[in-house]
Amino acid sequence: MNHRIQWVDSKAEAEGRPNPKYPLGIDLDMSKGQKEMCLVMLPYPAKRIGYYIIECPKCDLRVSISTAGRADDPRSVKLACKGFRK
């Protein structure tokens, strides 16, 4: 499934250091254990501070995820299908 991914640039550079636990990015899980979910690969790393807006064409779910333009930025996210949430 092709999710729409838009990155919104805040035009600011991160001042803090990245979390050393995630030198290759972080995989977010927002699925809450639901069986009906999608894995969305994100452009990694982001250019700088900003956020992704991710929209699902199947269930109209829309979420935003922040970025900092560092190694510990999100590289993927699991999303629960809006039609199957508890």
N, C-alpha and C positions, 0 to 999 in steps of 0.2 A: 504494500500500500504506500502511496506517495503522500507523505505528510507535507504540509506547507510549513516551511521554516523561514522565518524572517529574523534577522539580527538587527537590533536597534542600538546604535552607537551613542554612548554618553559622552564621547570625545574627551575622556579623562584616562590617565594612566594609573595603574594600581601602585599604591605606595607600600603596601605590606608585602611580606615574602610569601611565596606559595607554601602550602602545607606539604612537608617532605614525605608524608605518608602516601601522596598521590603524584608521583613524578611523571606519570603518563596519563594524567587526567582521572576523572571520577565517573563511574557509571551510576547514575541515579535510578532509584526504583520508586516510582510513584504509583505502582500497580496495586498496592495493598493486598498482594497475594491473589488477585483475581486471575482466573484462567483465561478470560477474554482480555487480551492486552496486546499492545504493540511495542516493539523495540525500535526506537528512533535513533539513528546515528546522527550526531551533530557535527557541524564543521568545527574542527579542533586544531589548535586552540583559537579562541576568539582574538580579535586584533587588540582589544583593550576593554575597559569597563563598559558594560552594556547589558543587554539581555536578549534572549531568543524568545520569539512568540511561535509556538508550535500549534498547528491546527490539524485536526483529523478530518479527512473528507468523508469518512464513514459515519461517525457518530457526532460530529460537530464539537468535540472536545477542544477547548482552547486553554493552553497553559503558558506561563512565562517562566523562564529560568535565567538567573543572573550569571554574568561572566565577569572576569577580571583581567583577561588577557594574560593569564599565567598558566604554568604547567598543571595546576590543580583545577583547571576549568572542567566543566562537564563535557564528556565526549559522547555519552549516550544517555537515553532515558527510557525507562519502561513506563508506559501509560496504560491505566485501566480503561477499557472501553466504557464510555459514558452510559451506554445502554444496558450494561451488565453490572453496574455498581450496586453494592449492598445498601 
